[in-house]
Amino acid sequence: MKKEFAAATDQIFAVTAVPDDKKGERLVVLHTLPDDKLQDCLAQLSKSDLPPLWKPRSDQFVRVETLPYLGTGKLDLRRMKEMAMGAPTL
């Protein structure tokens, strides 16, 4: 059964990793949702049956205006990492 967290037709989440002194790397979730919709998604995510290890904490989410895409239509992974590293300290 497919669950929809944000009821969106466009991609609104993308995950990347940034360097971390303690763990080597930490995940950052870039998103384009307004804060109220993000809170709804986080509430649904906390109720999901995913293992705790797979559930990102709310401080790992970074809002961006748009997700970066290459000319081919694929996500620009290098630019995503740059955006995540330029975000305020999580």
C-alpha positions as CSV (number, residue, x, y, z in Angstrom):
1,M,0.0,0.0,0.0
2,K,1.5,3.3,-1.1
3,K,1.3,6.2,1.4
4,E,1.3,9.8,0.4
5,F,2.9,12.1,2.9
6,A,2.4,15.4,1.1
7,A,-0.2,14.7,-1.5
8,A,2.1,16.2,-4.2
9,T,2.6,15.3,-7.8
10,D,6.1,16.9,-8.1
11,Q,9.2,15.8,-6.2
12,I,9.4,17.7,-3.0
13,F,12.0,15.8,-1.0
14,A,15.6,14.9,-1.8
15,V,18.2,13.3,0.5
16,T,21.9,14.0,0.5
17,A,24.7,13.6,3.1
18,V,27.1,16.1,4.5
19,P,30.3,15.6,6.5
20,D,29.9,15.1,10.3
21,D,32.7,15.1,12.9
22,K,31.1,12.3,15.0
23,K,29.6,10.0,12.5
24,G,31.5,10.7,9.3
25,E,28.4,11.8,7.5
26,R,24.9,12.8,8.4
27,L,21.7,12.9,6.2
28,V,20.0,16.1,5.2
29,V,16.6,16.2,3.6
30,L,16.1,19.1,1.2
31,H,12.4,19.9,0.8
32,T,10.2,22.6,-0.9
33,L,7.2,22.4,1.5
34,P,5.9,25.3,3.6
35,D,6.4,24.8,7.3
36,D,2.8,23.8,8.1
37,K,2.8,21.0,5.5
38,L,6.2,19.8,6.7
39,Q,4.9,19.5,10.2
40,D,2.0,17.3,8.9
41,C,4.5,15.1,7.0
42,L,6.7,14.8,10.1
43,A,3.7,13.7,12.1
44,Q,2.7,11.1,9.6
45,L,6.4,9.9,9.3
46,S,6.6,9.5,13.1
47,K,3.5,7.2,13.0
48,S,4.8,5.1,10.1
49,D,6.1,1.6,10.6
50,L,9.6,2.5,9.3
51,P,12.5,1.5,11.7
52,P,13.7,4.5,13.8
53,L,17.1,4.4,12.0
54,W,15.3,5.3,8.7
55,K,13.3,8.2,10.1
56,P,15.1,11.5,9.8
57,R,14.8,13.9,12.7
58,S,13.0,17.2,12.2
59,D,16.3,19.1,12.5
60,Q,17.6,17.2,9.4
61,F,15.1,18.9,7.1
62,V,16.2,22.0,5.2
63,R,13.8,24.1,3.2
64,V,14.9,25.2,-0.3
65,E,13.0,27.2,-2.9
66,T,13.5,24.6,-5.6
67,L,15.4,21.3,-5.9
68,P,18.4,21.5,-8.3
69,Y,18.0,19.6,-11.6
70,L,20.5,18.9,-14.4
71,G,19.6,19.7,-18.0
72,T,18.8,16.0,-18.4
73,G,16.0,16.3,-15.8
74,K,17.9,14.3,-13.2
75,L,18.6,15.7,-9.7
76,D,21.9,17.5,-9.5
77,L,23.5,15.6,-6.6
78,R,26.6,17.9,-6.4
79,R,24.4,21.0,-6.1
80,M,22.2,19.3,-3.5
81,K,25.3,18.6,-1.4
82,E,26.4,22.3,-1.8
83,M,23.0,23.5,-0.8
84,A,22.9,21.2,2.3
85,M,26.4,22.3,3.4
86,G,25.4,26.0,3.0
87,A,22.4,25.5,5.2
88,P,22.5,26.8,8.8
89,T,24.0,24.3,11.3
90,L,21.5,21.6,12.0
